[in-house]
């Protein structure tokens, strides 16, 4: 987190590193896996806010992209830094936590889901069994 010196609020910050030519795609956070990045930053804000900290509504992703176009490696990586602002969304978290708690309190196994990586793995390995 970073402290805003003007208002003493905390900005949630997530550092991401990679080596990609598609930095412009990162700037807009529009890829499917970016949703997970956003939820992660939301959770950081939620945890700090619920522990009494004054959290700013704007968080940041600091994307560190290793440069590939240098003539020599010279045992070091040089990074191009891109800071991407993100408006935290804490509205979904309480409801989701309650749903998780409700599910964990049941003894029922969830139905197979075609979009669930764990379900596909278990099915492919013949270990998915429902009574």
Secondary structure per residue as TSV (DSSP state, phi and psi in degrees):
chain	resnum	aa	ss	phi	psi
A	1	X	-	360.0	155.0
A	2	X	E	-119.0	142.0
A	3	X	E	-92.6	126.4
A	4	X	-	-81.1	115.1
A	5	X	T	-68.6	-22.0
A	6	X	T	-76.2	-35.6
A	7	X	T	-130.2	5.0
A	8	X	-	59.6	22.9
A	9	X	-	-90.8	153.8
A	10	X	E	-92.7	134.4
A	11	X	E	-101.8	125.5
A	12	X	-	-75.7	134.8
A	13	X	E	-134.4	133.8
A	14	X	E	-122.0	124.0
A	15	X	E	-89.4	129.0
A	16	X	E	-122.7	137.6
A	17	X	E	-127.3	147.2
A	18	X	E	-165.3	-175.3
A	19	X	-	-144.9	91.6
A	20	X	-	-134.8	153.2
A	21	X	S	-87.0	-14.9
A	22	X	-	-95.2	49.0
A	23	X	H	-62.5	-32.2
A	24	X	H	-61.8	-33.9
A	25	X	H	-66.2	-33.0
A	26	X	H	-68.3	-39.1
A	27	X	H	-57.5	-26.4
A	28	X	T	-103.7	-2.8
A	29	X	T	47.3	47.3
A	30	X	-	-105.9	-0.7
A	31	X	S	-81.0	154.2
A	32	X	T	-55.5	-38.7
A	33	X	T	-72.6	-15.5
A	34	X	H	-67.5	-24.7
A	35	X	H	-59.9	-39.1
A	36	X	H	-65.0	-39.1
A	37	X	H	-59.9	-45.7
A	38	X	H	-64.0	-45.2
A	39	X	H	-61.0	-38.2
A	40	X	H	-61.9	-44.6
A	41	X	H	-66.7	-37.6
A	42	X	H	-57.9	-45.4
A	43	X	H	-62.4	-42.4
A	44	X	H	-55.6	-49.2
A	45	X	H	-60.7	-43.0
A	46	X	H	-59.2	-48.0
A	47	X	H	-63.3	-44.8
A	48	X	H	-66.5	-43.8
A	49	X	H	-61.3	-41.7
A	50	X	T	-78.7	-0.7
A	51	X	T	-111.1	21.2
A	52	X	T	89.3	6.2
A	53	X	-	-88.8	150.1
A	54	X	-	-88.0	105.3
A	55	X	B	-101.5	128.5
A	56	X	-	-72.0	145.8
A	57	X	S	-69.7	-16.6
A	58	X	E	-102.3	123.5
A	59	X	E	-107.2	178.5
A	60	X	E	-141.9	147.5
A	61	X	E	-108.1	125.9
A	62	X	E	-104.5	104.2
A	63	X	E	-92.6	120.2
A	64	X	E	-107.7	108.5
A	65	X	E	-107.4	116.4
A	66	X	E	-66.7	132.5
A	67	X	-	-79.8	134.0
A	68	X	-	-105.8	-7.6
A	69	X	-	-94.5	14.8
A	70	X	-	-83.5	150.9
A	71	X	S	-68.0	-36.2
A	72	X	-	-130.5	147.1
A	73	X	-	-76.8	-45.1
A	74	X	T	51.2	32.8
A	75	X	T	58.9	30.4
A	76	X	-	-150.6	154.4
A	77	X	-	-109.6	136.0
A	78	X	-	-107.5	134.8
A	79	X	E	-115.7	142.2
A	80	X	E	-95.9	127.3
A	81	X	E	-100.9	135.3
A	82	X	E	-130.9	124.6
A	83	X	E	-101.8	125.4
A	84	X	E	-119.3	113.9
A	85	X	E	-72.5	150.4
A	86	X	E	-146.0	127.6
A	87	X	E	-80.5	115.6
A	88	X	-	-59.8	144.0
A	89	X	-	-125.5	99.7
A	90	X	-	-95.7	-2.4
A	91	X	T	-66.4	-25.0
A	92	X	T	-88.1	-15.1
A	93	X	H	-72.7	-47.6
A	94	X	H	-56.4	-48.9
A	95	X	H	-61.6	-42.6
A	96	X	H	-64.8	-41.6
A	97	X	H	-63.4	-39.1
A	98	X	H	-65.1	-39.4
A	99	X	H	-65.8	-39.6
A	100	X	H	-63.3	-45.5
A	101	X	H	-61.6	-44.3
A	102	X	H	-60.5	-43.9
A	103	X	H	-65.0	-44.1
A	104	X	H	-64.3	-25.1
A	105	X	T	-81.0	-10.1
A	106	X	-	-89.6	163.5
A	107	X	-	-104.9	4.1
A	108	X	-	-83.4	138.2
A	109	X	-	-83.0	136.9
A	110	X	-	-68.3	156.7
A	111	X	-	-66.0	154.9
A	112	X	-	-60.5	137.2
A	113	X	-	-123.6	126.3
A	114	X	T	-63.2	-25.4
A	115	X	T	-92.5	3.9
A	116	X	-	-92.7	118.1
A	117	X	H	-60.2	-41.1
A	118	X	H	-64.2	-42.7
A	119	X	H	-61.8	-45.0
A	120	X	H	-62.6	-41.6
A	121	X	H	-61.5	-48.5
A	122	X	H	-63.0	-40.3
A	123	X	H	-66.5	-43.7
A	124	X	H	-65.0	-26.2
A	125	X	T	-102.0	15.0
A	126	X	T	53.7	36.2
A	127	X	-	-115.9	2.6
A	128	X	-	-85.3	113.2
A	129	X	-	-130.9	133.8
A	130	X	-	-123.5	136.6
A	131	X	-	-82.1	360.0
